[in-house]
Amino acid sequence: MPHDSPYIGHSYGAQWGSILTAVDKRMKTSILMAGVAEFGDVYLRTSDPGLTDFRKTQPAGQLEKYCDVVGQVDAIHFVGHAAPIPLLLQFANYEQYFDKISMQHYIGTASDPKKVLFYDTGHDLNDFQALEDRYEWLVNQIHLRREPILQETK
């Protein structure tokens, strides 16, 4: 991987990106989108109807055991070790899988330098401003050539 490469990850991609950024300092920057602080925030504490129904079908204690095991690779154990790599953290105001407490835990744990942005969208972050902000971040961090994102068609 060249030393001027970024890492960009969404959801569990942000989870794995927090680990990668902590242990491999070759990235010039990392963009972590809709990252959850802990697996338990999704499997044990979410109010998402589908995941709430799923929880009810599991044997007592099963999901807690699972979260204990996979919790060893929770983002909060790694995102605080990203420095000196600059982080762009993007979150959804209408996140359906984890709450603002999880987001604040993630943000509070993340090392500096970091920039944190929120958007009026759901987990997919399918907001044009989120795309524009990622692009602008890359222009500034890895000196990506600035081009219009949308070209006019004739």
N, C-alpha and C positions, 0 to 999 in steps of 0.2 A: 504494500500500500504506500503510495507516495506520501510525503510529509505534508502536502497541502490538501489532502482529501478531507471532506467532511463526513460525518456519520449523520444519517437522518433516519429516525425510527418513530413509528406510530404505535400506540397501545402496547402490546407485548414487545414490539420493536423498540419502544422507548425503554422498556424493562431491560432488554438485552443490551441496548445502547448504553445504559447507565453502567453496566458491568464492563463492557468493552472500553468505555471512556476512562474508567477507573484504572484499568490494568494495562492499556495500550495507549501510550502518549503520542502516537503518530498522527492522530487526527488534528487537523487545524481547528476544527470546531465540531460541536455536536448539536443537533436539533432534536429534541425529545418532545414528542407530541402526545398528549392525552396519556401520560404515564401515571401509573398507579403506584403509590408508595409501598403497599404490601398486598400480597395475594389475598389475604384475609379481608381486605377492604372490599374486594369483589365477591368472594365466595361466602363470607360470613356476615358482612355488614351492609351489603347493598339493599336498596329497596326496589330494584328492578324486578318487575313481576315475574319474568321468566326465570331469573336466578333465584328468586324467593321460592317459586314453585319447585325448582330443582332441589333446593336445600331441604324441602319437606320430604323428598323421596329418598334421601340418603340415610343410612343407618346412623344412630346417635353416635356422635364423636368422630365419625369418619372424616368429615370435611375439616374439622379442627386438626386432626392428625395430619391430613394432607397439607394444610397450610403451615403447620409446624415444620414439616420436612422441606417443602419448597420455599418456605420463608427464609431459608439460608441464602437464597439468591434474590430476596426482595430488593427493589431498587434503592430503598433507604440505606442499605448497607454499603452501597457503592457510589451513589450520585454525589456524595460529599467528598469524594476523592478524585473528582474530575480535573481539578486545577492542575496545571494552568490552562487547560482547554476551556474556551468560552462556551457557555451553554445558552441556547435559546429554548425556553420551556413554554410550550403552547398548551392551553387548556380550554375546555368548553364550559361556558356558563350553564348549559343545559345537559351536562354529563349525566348519562343514565346508569352507568355501571359503578361509580364510586362518588363519594360526596366531597364537599369543599374541605372538610377536615383532612381527608386523604391528600388532596391537592396541596393544602398548606403544609402538611407534614413533608411532602415531597419537596416543595419549594424551600422550606426552612432547612432541610437537610442538604440541599444542593450547594456545592461549593461556588465561590465567586471566581471569576467573573460570570455573571448570568444575567439574562434578561427574561422577564416573565410577562406573558401576554395572555389575555382571556378574550374569548369570542362568543357572540350570541348565536351559538350553534350547539349541536350534539356531539357525541363522542367521535364521529367521523371527521370533525373539523373541516367540513366541506364548505367553508366560508372563503370567499374570494380574498378578503383581507388577510386571512391566515396564510394563504398561498403567496400573496404579495409580500407579507412580512418575512416569510422564509426566504424568498428570493432576494429581498433587500439585505437580509442578514448575510446571505452567501456573497452578495456583491461586496459587502464590507469586510467580511472575514476571510474569504479566499480570493478576493479580487476578481470575482466572476464578472465578465463583461456585461454591462447594463444594457439590456435590450427590452423593448416593450413586451410584456407577457402576452398580450393579445394584439395580433396584427389586424389591421383593417383589411377586409377583402373587397376587391373591386368587382 
